[in-house]
Each structure stands twice: as structure tokens, then as C-alpha cells.
Amino acid sequence: MGEYRLYFVMTATARPGKSAEAAQWYREKGQAFMESYPGVKSLQVFAGQFGIGRKHGIEFWFEIENYAVMDAWDAAIADDPAKYGAPWAEYGELFESGPSRVMGDWPESQVGD
């Protein structure tokens, strides 16, 4: 089997009146915090354009090593709630979370090669 890329995509919107503060939090704390999770290979953030993202127009795309990473995240939170709890509480004050999904590509889905 060839190389594949797998993403956990989390959507959000800044809470009313908190856009500037949310952006600052992400730049100063949030990005490093989110990238510190076990199995995160990269993190990209996108804003929906032209209403495509609907209400939750911010998308956090975590490139992850494999599906087991999500179990590792649960274990990390349970093992060290002090490390993970406070930043998520700050996130919750600034952002309203929306739906999440898993996205990916697999070599078997590619036509021709």
C-alpha cells in the first residue's frame, strides 16, 4: 500500500465580538497547543469564503498519522488534564465549535499510476 494522507477537520466560528481576540489566541497559543497533540503531522487553518463554510467558517485541518491518533488524543487528555484542559477552556471562551469530520486520500482511490 502506498502513502496516504489523513486529516481530522474541526470547524468553528469566533464567538460574537471575539474575532480579534480569537485570532490572537490562535497565533500566540492555539497553534502550538494544537500541534503538540500526539500524532499531529501538520496543522493548517482555513476560512470559508463566499458563505461556503456556513456558520462555522473556520476549519482546522490536522494532518494525522493514522486513525489511532484519535485514541491517543483521548488518552493524552485523560493522562494530563492540566496540560490539555486549560487551553481547551480558553478555546471554548473564544470559539464556538461546529461539526468535525475525517478526510483523506488513499492510493487505491487513484485512477492510473
A tleap script that builds the chain and sets N, CA, C and O, in Angstrom:
source leaprc.protein.ff14SB
mol = sequence {
  NMET GLY GLU TYR ARG LEU TYR PHE VAL MET
  THR ALA THR ALA ARG PRO GLY LYS SER ALA
  GLU ALA ALA GLN TRP TYR ARG GLU LYS GLY
  GLN ALA PHE MET GLU SER TYR PRO GLY VAL
  LYS SER LEU GLN VAL PHE ALA GLY GLN PHE
  GLY ILE GLY ARG LYS HIE GLY ILE GLU PHE
  TRP PHE GLU ILE GLU ASN TYR ALA VAL MET
  ASP ALA TRP ASP ALA ALA ILE ALA ASP ASP
  PRO ALA LYS TYR GLY ALA PRO TRP ALA GLU
  TYR GLY GLU LEU PHE GLU SER GLY PRO SER
  ARG VAL MET GLY ASP TRP PRO GLU SER GLN
  VAL GLY CASP
}
set mol.1.N position { 0.843 -1.179 0.000 }
set mol.1.CA position { 0.000 0.000 0.000 }
set mol.1.C position { 0.885 1.239 0.000 }
set mol.1.O position { 1.886 1.295 0.714 }
set mol.2.N position { 0.522 2.204 -0.782 }
set mol.2.CA position { 1.296 3.429 -0.879 }
set mol.2.C position { 1.004 4.408 0.243 }
set mol.2.O position { 0.263 4.112 1.181 }
set mol.3.N position { 1.597 5.561 0.122 }
set mol.3.CA position { 1.434 6.640 1.105 }
set mol.3.C position { 0.029 7.239 1.003 }
set mol.3.O position { -0.518 7.371 -0.092 }
set mol.4.N position { -0.537 7.591 2.125 }
set mol.4.CA position { -1.811 8.287 2.128 }
set mol.4.C position { -1.759 9.413 3.150 }
set mol.4.O position { -0.911 9.426 4.042 }
set mol.5.N position { -2.671 10.345 3.003 }
set mol.5.CA position { -2.768 11.456 3.947 }
set mol.5.C position { -4.138 11.399 4.598 }
set mol.5.O position { -5.144 11.135 3.940 }
set mol.6.N position { -4.163 11.648 5.895 }
set mol.6.CA position { -5.392 11.569 6.660 }
set mol.6.C position { -5.521 12.841 7.483 }
set mol.6.O position { -4.544 13.303 8.073 }
set mol.7.N position { -6.720 13.409 7.526 }
set mol.7.CA position { -6.950 14.659 8.229 }
set mol.7.C position { -8.145 14.539 9.167 }
set mol.7.O position { -9.151 13.907 8.840 }
set mol.8.N position { -8.016 15.154 10.332 }
set mol.8.CA position { -9.148 15.396 11.213 }
set mol.8.C position { -9.466 16.872 11.035 }
set mol.8.O position { -8.615 17.723 11.293 }
set mol.9.N position { -10.677 17.182 10.599 }
set mol.9.CA position { -11.068 18.559 10.312 }
set mol.9.C position { -12.089 18.999 11.350 }
set mol.9.O position { -13.165 18.413 11.470 }
set mol.10.N position { -11.740 20.033 12.094 }
set mol.10.CA position { -12.586 20.580 13.144 }
set mol.10.C position { -13.048 21.965 12.690 }
set mol.10.O position { -12.229 22.782 12.270 }
set mol.11.N position { -14.338 22.234 12.771 }
set mol.11.CA position { -14.851 23.538 12.356 }
set mol.11.C position { -15.219 24.377 13.575 }
set mol.11.O position { -15.501 23.853 14.652 }
set mol.12.N position { -15.210 25.686 13.377 }
set mol.12.CA position { -15.529 26.611 14.467 }
set mol.12.C position { -15.894 27.965 13.884 }
set mol.12.O position { -15.745 28.216 12.688 }
set mol.13.N position { -16.374 28.824 14.762 }
set mol.13.CA position { -16.570 30.232 14.446 }
set mol.13.C position { -16.174 31.012 15.687 }
set mol.13.O position { -16.322 30.523 16.808 }
set mol.14.N position { -15.677 32.212 15.491 }
set mol.14.CA position { -15.355 33.049 16.652 }
set mol.14.C position { -16.666 33.484 17.305 }
set mol.14.O position { -17.642 33.788 16.618 }
set mol.15.N position { -16.677 33.510 18.604 }
set mol.15.CA position { -17.866 33.969 19.328 }
set mol.15.C position { -18.091 35.454 19.013 }
set mol.15.O position { -17.137 36.168 18.703 }
set mol.16.N position { -19.334 35.919 19.091 }
set mol.16.CA position { -19.638 37.318 18.777 }
set mol.16.C position { -18.751 38.292 19.563 }
set mol.16.O position { -18.630 38.193 20.784 }
set mol.17.N position { -18.141 39.222 18.846 }
set mol.17.CA position { -17.282 40.223 19.462 }
set mol.17.C position { -15.913 39.717 19.865 }
set mol.17.O position { -15.148 40.448 20.493 }
set mol.18.N position { -15.583 38.469 19.514 }
set mol.18.CA position { -14.314 37.877 19.956 }
set mol.18.C position { -13.371 37.547 18.792 }
set mol.18.O position { -12.370 36.862 19.000 }
set mol.19.N position { -13.660 38.008 17.597 }
set mol.19.CA position { -12.848 37.632 16.431 }
set mol.19.C position { -11.382 38.000 16.583 }
set mol.19.O position { -10.509 37.159 16.366 }
set mol.20.N position { -11.100 39.234 16.950 }
set mol.20.CA position { -9.705 39.666 17.082 }
set mol.20.C position { -9.004 38.905 18.201 }
set mol.20.O position { -7.859 38.479 18.047 }
set mol.21.N position { -9.696 38.736 19.332 }
set mol.21.CA position { -9.119 38.010 20.457 }
set mol.21.C position { -8.889 36.538 20.104 }
set mol.21.O position { -7.880 35.956 20.502 }
set mol.22.N position { -9.815 35.938 19.363 }
set mol.22.CA position { -9.673 34.540 18.945 }
set mol.22.C position { -8.482 34.372 18.009 }
set mol.22.O position { -7.712 33.422 18.148 }
set mol.23.N position { -8.328 35.286 17.061 }
set mol.23.CA position { -7.194 35.218 16.137 }
set mol.23.C position { -5.874 35.370 16.887 }
set mol.23.O position { -4.910 34.657 16.606 }
set mol.24.N position { -5.831 36.291 17.830 }
set mol.24.CA position { -4.616 36.494 18.625 }
set mol.24.C position { -4.301 35.251 19.459 }
set mol.24.O position { -3.147 34.827 19.526 }
set mol.25.N position { -5.319 34.665 20.093 }
set mol.25.CA position { -5.111 33.461 20.893 }
set mol.25.C position { -4.549 32.345 20.028 }
set mol.25.O position { -3.613 31.654 20.432 }
set mol.26.N position { -5.116 32.166 18.839 }
set mol.26.CA position { -4.639 31.099 17.956 }
set mol.26.C position { -3.171 31.311 17.587 }
set mol.26.O position { -2.367 30.380 17.651 }
set mol.27.N position { -2.827 32.545 17.199 }
set mol.27.CA position { -1.439 32.831 16.810 }
set mol.27.C position { -0.470 32.646 17.972 }
set mol.27.O position { 0.605 32.071 17.802 }
set mol.28.N position { -0.850 33.134 19.156 }
set mol.28.CA position { 0.070 33.137 20.290 }
set mol.28.C position { 0.106 31.833 21.079 }
set mol.28.O position { 1.146 31.483 21.637 }
set mol.29.N position { -1.003 31.114 21.136 }
set mol.29.CA position { -1.077 29.905 21.961 }
set mol.29.C position { -1.659 28.700 21.231 }
set mol.29.O position { -1.119 27.596 21.303 }
set mol.30.N position { -2.749 28.920 20.539 }
set mol.30.CA position { -3.540 27.826 19.998 }
set mol.30.C position { -2.826 26.937 19.003 }
set mol.30.O position { -2.924 25.713 19.079 }
set mol.31.N position { -2.109 27.540 18.071 }
set mol.31.CA position { -1.458 26.728 17.049 }
set mol.31.C position { -0.446 25.775 17.675 }
set mol.31.O position { -0.459 24.580 17.381 }
set mol.32.N position { 0.426 26.288 18.530 }
set mol.32.CA position { 1.433 25.419 19.170 }
set mol.32.C position { 0.760 24.352 20.029 }
set mol.32.O position { 1.192 23.200 20.044 }
set mol.33.N position { -0.302 24.739 20.744 }
set mol.33.CA position { -1.033 23.779 21.569 }
set mol.33.C position { -1.619 22.664 20.708 }
set mol.33.O position { -1.443 21.486 21.019 }
set mol.34.N position { -2.308 23.020 19.635 }
set mol.34.CA position { -2.946 22.016 18.792 }
set mol.34.C position { -1.920 21.128 18.099 }
set mol.34.O position { -2.146 19.931 17.922 }
set mol.35.N position { -0.799 21.713 17.710 }
set mol.35.CA position { 0.252 20.927 17.055 }
set mol.35.C position { 0.969 19.995 18.035 }
set mol.35.O position { 1.654 19.066 17.608 }
set mol.36.N position { 0.822 20.231 19.347 }
set mol.36.CA position { 1.501 19.406 20.340 }
set mol.36.C position { 0.795 18.078 20.598 }
set mol.36.O position { 1.340 17.214 21.285 }
set mol.37.N position { -0.391 17.908 20.066 }
set mol.37.CA position { -1.117 16.655 20.269 }
set mol.37.C position { -0.360 15.491 19.634 }
set mol.37.O position { 0.269 15.657 18.590 }
set mol.38.N position { -0.417 14.314 20.258 }
set mol.38.CA position { 0.271 13.140 19.701 }
set mol.38.C position { -0.208 12.831 18.286 }
set mol.38.O position { -1.407 12.867 18.010 }
set mol.39.N position { 0.717 12.533 17.407 }
set mol.39.CA position { 0.387 12.093 16.061 }
set mol.39.C position { 0.004 13.166 15.073 }
set mol.39.O position { -0.384 12.847 13.949 }
set mol.40.N position { 0.098 14.443 15.453 }
set mol.40.CA position { -0.220 15.525 14.516 }
set mol.40.C position { 1.020 15.795 13.664 }
set mol.40.O position { 2.075 16.160 14.183 }
set mol.41.N position { 0.879 15.611 12.357 }
set mol.41.CA position { 1.986 15.844 11.434 }
set mol.41.C position { 2.050 17.305 11.001 }
set mol.41.O position { 3.136 17.851 10.808 }
set mol.42.N position { 0.886 17.938 10.850 }
set mol.42.CA position { 0.832 19.349 10.472 }
set mol.42.C position { -0.555 19.875 10.805 }
set mol.42.O position { -1.488 19.111 11.052 }
set mol.43.N position { -0.666 21.188 10.805 }
set mol.43.CA position { -1.949 21.845 11.069 }
set mol.43.C position { -2.071 23.044 10.145 }
set mol.43.O position { -1.173 23.882 10.071 }
set mol.44.N position { -3.178 23.113 9.453 }
set mol.44.CA position { -3.489 24.252 8.600 }
set mol.44.C position { -4.856 24.782 9.012 }
set mol.44.O position { -5.729 24.011 9.412 }
set mol.45.N position { -5.043 26.086 8.917 }
set mol.45.CA position { -6.326 26.697 9.244 }
set mol.45.C position { -6.810 27.456 8.018 }
set mol.45.O position { -6.059 28.200 7.387 }
set mol.46.N position { -8.077 27.252 7.699 }
set mol.46.CA position { -8.678 27.893 6.536 }
set mol.46.C position { -9.961 28.592 6.946 }
set mol.46.O position { -10.655 28.152 7.862 }
set mol.47.N position { -10.268 29.670 6.270 }
set mol.47.CA position { -11.536 30.371 6.478 }
set mol.47.C position { -12.400 30.134 5.250 }
set mol.47.O position { -11.939 30.259 4.115 }
set mol.48.N position { -13.664 29.789 5.493 }
set mol.48.CA position { -14.586 29.609 4.383 }
set mol.48.C position { -14.807 30.932 3.662 }
set mol.48.O position { -14.816 31.995 4.283 }
set mol.49.N position { -14.983 30.857 2.365 }
set mol.49.CA position { -15.210 32.061 1.577 }
set mol.49.C position { -16.548 31.969 0.868 }
set mol.49.O position { -17.005 30.875 0.536 }
set mol.50.N position { -17.167 33.093 0.639 }
set mol.50.CA position { -18.422 33.188 -0.115 }
set mol.50.C position { -19.534 32.385 0.548 }
set mol.50.O position { -20.418 31.874 -0.140 }
set mol.51.N position { -19.506 32.268 1.870 }
set mol.51.CA position { -20.559 31.559 2.586 }
set mol.51.C position { -20.492 30.049 2.489 }
set mol.51.O position { -21.395 29.360 2.963 }
set mol.52.N position { -19.426 29.517 1.877 }
set mol.52.CA position { -19.310 28.064 1.706 }
set mol.52.C position { -19.218 27.367 3.065 }
set mol.52.O position { -19.770 26.281 3.243 }
set mol.53.N position { -18.522 27.986 4.022 }
set mol.53.CA position { -18.365 27.366 5.332 }
set mol.53.C position { -19.587 27.501 6.218 }
set mol.53.O position { -19.626 26.947 7.317 }
set mol.54.N position { -20.576 28.228 5.754 }
set mol.54.CA position { -21.788 28.488 6.526 }
set mol.54.C position { -21.429 29.095 7.868 }
set mol.54.O position { -20.502 29.901 7.951 }
set mol.55.N position { -22.143 28.726 8.917 }
set mol.55.CA position { -21.937 29.363 10.216 }
set mol.55.C position { -20.527 29.117 10.768 }
set mol.55.O position { -19.909 30.030 11.314 }
set mol.56.N position { -20.034 27.922 10.631 }
set mol.56.CA position { -18.722 27.558 11.185 }
set mol.56.C position { -17.676 27.608 10.078 }
set mol.56.O position { -17.238 26.575 9.570 }
set mol.57.N position { -17.286 28.815 9.718 }
set mol.57.CA position { -16.430 29.030 8.556 }
set mol.57.C position { -14.940 28.891 8.792 }
set mol.57.O position { -14.158 29.092 7.862 }
set mol.58.N position { -14.518 28.555 10.004 }
set mol.58.CA position { -13.092 28.321 10.268 }
set mol.58.C position { -12.887 26.820 10.294 }
set mol.58.O position { -13.618 26.101 10.975 }
set mol.59.N position { -11.898 26.344 9.558 }
set mol.59.CA position { -11.588 24.919 9.552 }
set mol.59.C position { -10.151 24.698 9.991 }
set mol.59.O position { -9.220 25.269 9.423 }
set mol.60.N position { -9.983 23.868 11.001 }
set mol.60.CA position { -8.668 23.447 11.475 }
set mol.60.C position { -8.402 22.065 10.875 }
set mol.60.O position { -9.083 21.100 11.222 }
set mol.61.N position { -7.427 21.963 9.989 }
set mol.61.CA position { -7.100 20.695 9.323 }
set mol.61.C position { -5.856 20.113 9.983 }
set mol.61.O position { -4.738 20.564 9.737 }
set mol.62.N position { -6.070 19.097 10.832 }
set mol.62.CA position { -4.970 18.390 11.483 }
set mol.62.C position { -4.572 17.230 10.575 }
set mol.62.O position { -5.363 16.308 10.379 }
set mol.63.N position { -3.368 17.257 10.019 }
set mol.63.CA position { -2.889 16.074 9.309 }
set mol.63.C position { -2.393 15.108 10.374 }
set mol.63.O position { -1.527 15.453 11.178 }
set mol.64.N position { -2.943 13.896 10.378 }
set mol.64.CA position { -2.626 12.934 11.432 }
set mol.64.C position { -1.975 11.688 10.844 }
set mol.64.O position { -2.120 11.388 9.659 }
set mol.65.N position { -1.253 10.971 11.704 }
set mol.65.CA position { -0.505 9.794 11.258 }
set mol.65.C position { -1.416 8.646 10.847 }
set mol.65.O position { -1.164 7.978 9.844 }
set mol.66.N position { -2.481 8.413 11.627 }
set mol.66.CA position { -3.393 7.301 11.354 }
set mol.66.C position { -4.639 7.477 12.227 }
set mol.66.O position { -4.726 8.422 13.012 }
set mol.67.N position { -5.577 6.581 12.088 }
set mol.67.CA position { -6.816 6.682 12.868 }
set mol.67.C position { -6.585 6.519 14.366 }
set mol.67.O position { -7.331 7.082 15.167 }
set mol.68.N position { -5.572 5.764 14.752 }
set mol.68.CA position { -5.295 5.524 16.173 }
set mol.68.C position { -4.920 6.806 16.913 }
set mol.68.O position { -4.977 6.849 18.142 }
set mol.69.N position { -4.544 7.837 16.186 }
set mol.69.CA position { -4.182 9.119 16.794 }
set mol.69.C position { -5.333 9.661 17.648 }
set mol.69.O position { -5.100 10.247 18.705 }
set mol.70.N position { -6.556 9.467 17.194 }
set mol.70.CA position { -7.690 10.000 17.955 }
set mol.70.C position { -7.820 9.311 19.314 }
set mol.70.O position { -8.221 9.946 20.289 }
set mol.71.N position { -7.486 8.023 19.388 }
set mol.71.CA position { -7.447 7.333 20.680 }
set mol.71.C position { -6.310 7.877 21.533 }
set mol.71.O position { -6.454 8.013 22.748 }
set mol.72.N position { -5.181 8.187 20.906 }
set mol.72.CA position { -4.038 8.760 21.632 }
set mol.72.C position { -4.404 10.135 22.191 }
set mol.72.O position { -3.952 10.498 23.277 }
set mol.73.N position { -5.214 10.903 21.463 }
set mol.73.CA position { -5.661 12.199 21.968 }
set mol.73.C position { -6.503 12.023 23.218 }
set mol.73.O position { -6.311 12.730 24.208 }
set mol.74.N position { -7.439 11.078 23.173 }
set mol.74.CA position { -8.280 10.821 24.352 }
set mol.74.C position { -7.425 10.419 25.547 }
set mol.74.O position { -7.659 10.877 26.665 }
set mol.75.N position { -6.435 9.564 25.310 }
set mol.75.CA position { -5.554 9.117 26.390 }
set mol.75.C position { -4.722 10.272 26.931 }
set mol.75.O position { -4.529 10.377 28.142 }
set mol.76.N position { -4.227 11.135 26.055 }
set mol.76.CA position { -3.419 12.276 26.486 }
set mol.76.C position { -4.230 13.214 27.375 }
set mol.76.O position { -3.727 13.707 28.384 }
set mol.77.N position { -5.469 13.458 27.003 }
set mol.77.CA position { -6.341 14.330 27.799 }
set mol.77.C position { -6.603 13.707 29.161 }
set mol.77.O position { -6.577 14.400 30.178 }
set mol.78.N position { -6.857 12.400 29.188 }
set mol.78.CA position { -7.117 11.708 30.456 }
set mol.78.C position { -5.869 11.659 31.339 }
set mol.78.O position { -5.962 11.791 32.559 }
set mol.79.N position { -4.699 11.470 30.717 }
set mol.79.CA position { -3.448 11.365 31.462 }
set mol.79.C position { -2.936 12.697 31.990 }
set mol.79.O position { -2.277 12.737 33.029 }
set mol.80.N position { -3.231 13.790 31.285 }
set mol.80.CA position { -2.707 15.094 31.678 }
set mol.80.C position { -3.765 16.184 31.470 }
set mol.80.O position { -3.623 17.035 30.592 }
set mol.81.N position { -4.828 16.150 32.288 }
set mol.81.CA position { -5.898 17.140 32.098 }
set mol.81.C position { -5.435 18.577 32.317 }
set mol.81.O position { -6.009 19.497 31.734 }
set mol.82.N position { -4.422 18.791 33.135 }
set mol.82.CA position { -3.930 20.155 33.357 }
set mol.82.C position { -3.327 20.731 32.076 }
set mol.82.O position { -3.524 21.906 31.764 }
set mol.83.N position { -2.597 19.903 31.340 }
set mol.83.CA position { -1.950 20.367 30.104 }
set mol.83.C position { -2.974 20.674 29.022 }
set mol.83.O position { -2.833 21.654 28.291 }
set mol.84.N position { -4.003 19.840 28.917 }
set mol.84.CA position { -4.953 19.977 27.816 }
set mol.84.C position { -6.235 20.710 28.187 }
set mol.84.O position { -6.890 21.276 27.312 }
set mol.85.N position { -6.608 20.714 29.462 }
set mol.85.CA position { -7.872 21.315 29.871 }
set mol.85.C position { -7.919 22.820 29.756 }
set mol.85.O position { -8.860 23.370 29.185 }
set mol.86.N position { -6.913 23.498 30.292 }
set mol.86.CA position { -6.923 24.967 30.293 }
set mol.86.C position { -6.950 25.554 28.882 }
set mol.86.O position { -7.744 26.461 28.630 }
set mol.87.N position { -6.114 25.077 27.948 }
set mol.87.CA position { -6.183 25.646 26.598 }
set mol.87.C position { -7.530 25.406 25.912 }
set mol.87.O position { -8.013 26.265 25.174 }
set mol.88.N position { -8.144 24.224 26.158 }
set mol.88.CA position { -9.454 23.987 25.545 }
set mol.88.C position { -10.511 24.869 26.180 }
set mol.88.O position { -11.466 25.263 25.512 }
set mol.89.N position { -10.357 25.187 27.467 }
set mol.89.CA position { -11.302 26.114 28.118 }
set mol.89.C position { -11.174 27.499 27.489 }
set mol.89.O position { -12.183 28.156 27.232 }
set mol.90.N position { -9.940 27.947 27.240 }
set mol.90.CA position { -9.722 29.244 26.576 }
set mol.90.C position { -10.320 29.216 25.169 }
set mol.90.O position { -10.988 30.161 24.749 }
set mol.91.N position { -10.074 28.129 24.455 }
set mol.91.CA position { -10.637 27.970 23.115 }
set mol.91.C position { -12.157 28.123 23.170 }
set mol.91.O position { -12.741 28.840 22.358 }
set mol.92.N position { -12.795 27.448 24.126 }
set mol.92.CA position { -14.251 27.476 24.253 }
set mol.92.C position { -14.814 28.848 24.573 }
set mol.92.O position { -15.957 29.145 24.228 }
set mol.93.N position { -14.025 29.688 25.229 }
set mol.93.CA position { -14.461 31.054 25.515 }
set mol.93.C position { -14.420 31.930 24.268 }
set mol.93.O position { -15.145 32.920 24.173 }
set mol.94.N position { -13.566 31.560 23.311 }
set mol.94.CA position { -13.353 32.384 22.125 }
set mol.94.C position { -14.013 31.845 20.864 }
set mol.94.O position { -14.361 32.609 19.963 }
set mol.95.N position { -14.185 30.529 20.801 }
set mol.95.CA position { -14.721 29.877 19.609 }
set mol.95.C position { -15.947 29.046 19.958 }
set mol.95.O position { -16.052 28.506 21.059 }
set mol.96.N position { -16.859 28.952 19.021 }
set mol.96.CA position { -17.961 28.004 19.098 }
set mol.96.C position { -17.628 26.876 18.125 }
set mol.96.O position { -17.475 27.113 16.926 }
set mol.97.N position { -17.517 25.675 18.628 }
set mol.97.CA position { -17.182 24.533 17.774 }
set mol.97.C position { -18.366 24.122 16.923 }
set mol.97.O position { -19.524 24.258 17.318 }
set mol.98.N position { -18.046 23.619 15.756 }
set mol.98.CA position { -19.056 23.085 14.855 }
set mol.98.C position { -18.766 21.628 14.572 }
set mol.98.O position { -18.056 20.971 15.334 }
set mol.99.N position { -19.307 21.122 13.485 }
set mol.99.CA position { -19.104 19.716 13.143 }
set mol.99.C position { -17.626 19.419 12.834 }
set mol.99.O position { -16.865 20.300 12.435 }
set mol.100.N position { -17.256 18.166 13.029 }
set mol.100.CA position { -15.916 17.681 12.685 }
set mol.100.C position { -16.064 16.514 11.724 }
set mol.100.O position { -17.119 15.886 11.645 }
set mol.101.N position { -14.995 16.235 10.998 }
set mol.101.CA position { -15.031 15.116 10.060 }
set mol.101.C position { -13.610 14.603 9.835 }
set mol.101.O position { -12.634 15.282 10.154 }
set mol.102.N position { -13.512 13.419 9.292 }
set mol.102.CA position { -12.226 12.848 8.902 }
set mol.102.C position { -12.186 12.859 7.383 }
set mol.102.O position { -13.143 12.452 6.724 }
set mol.103.N position { -11.077 13.325 6.835 }
set mol.103.CA position { -10.898 13.396 5.384 }
set mol.103.C position { -9.583 12.701 5.058 }
set mol.103.O position { -8.691 12.616 5.903 }
set mol.104.N position { -9.467 12.209 3.843 }
set mol.104.CA position { -8.208 11.591 3.460 }
set mol.104.C position { -8.181 11.201 2.007 }
set mol.104.O position { -9.169 11.311 1.279 }
set mol.105.N position { -7.013 10.742 1.611 }
set mol.105.CA position { -6.868 10.174 0.280 }
set mol.105.C position { -6.115 8.855 0.429 }
set mol.105.O position { -5.263 8.703 1.305 }
set mol.106.N position { -6.437 7.933 -0.420 }
set mol.106.CA position { -5.834 6.612 -0.359 }
set mol.106.C position { -5.345 6.249 -1.751 }
set mol.106.O position { -6.017 6.528 -2.744 }
set mol.107.N position { -4.175 5.625 -1.823 }
set mol.107.CA position { -3.628 5.272 -3.157 }
set mol.107.C position { -4.581 4.424 -3.979 }
set mol.107.O position { -4.628 4.554 -5.202 }
set mol.108.N position { -5.340 3.558 -3.326 }
set mol.108.CA position { -6.255 2.685 -4.048 }
set mol.108.C position { -7.361 3.473 -4.749 }
set mol.108.O position { -7.995 2.968 -5.676 }
set mol.109.N position { -7.594 4.721 -4.302 }
set mol.109.CA position { -8.647 5.518 -4.926 }
set mol.109.C position { -8.159 6.291 -6.142 }
set mol.109.O position { -8.956 6.913 -6.845 }
set mol.110.N position { -6.863 6.256 -6.392 }
set mol.110.CA position { -6.303 6.987 -7.518 }
set mol.110.C position { -6.467 6.195 -8.812 }
set mol.110.O position { -6.197 4.994 -8.845 }
set mol.111.N position { -6.906 6.860 -9.873 }
set mol.111.CA position { -7.051 6.217 -11.163 }
set mol.111.C position { -5.736 6.345 -11.910 }
set mol.111.O position { -5.179 7.438 -12.019 }
set mol.112.N position { -5.248 5.245 -12.417 }
set mol.112.CA position { -3.979 5.242 -13.151 }
set mol.112.C position { -2.815 5.550 -12.236 }
set mol.112.O position { -3.016 6.129 -11.169 }
set mol.113.N position { -1.666 5.199 -12.600 }
set mol.113.CA position { -0.491 5.486 -11.767 }
set mol.113.C position { 0.750 5.113 -12.476 }
set mol.113.O position { 1.843 5.281 -11.935 }
savepdb mol mol.pdb
quit
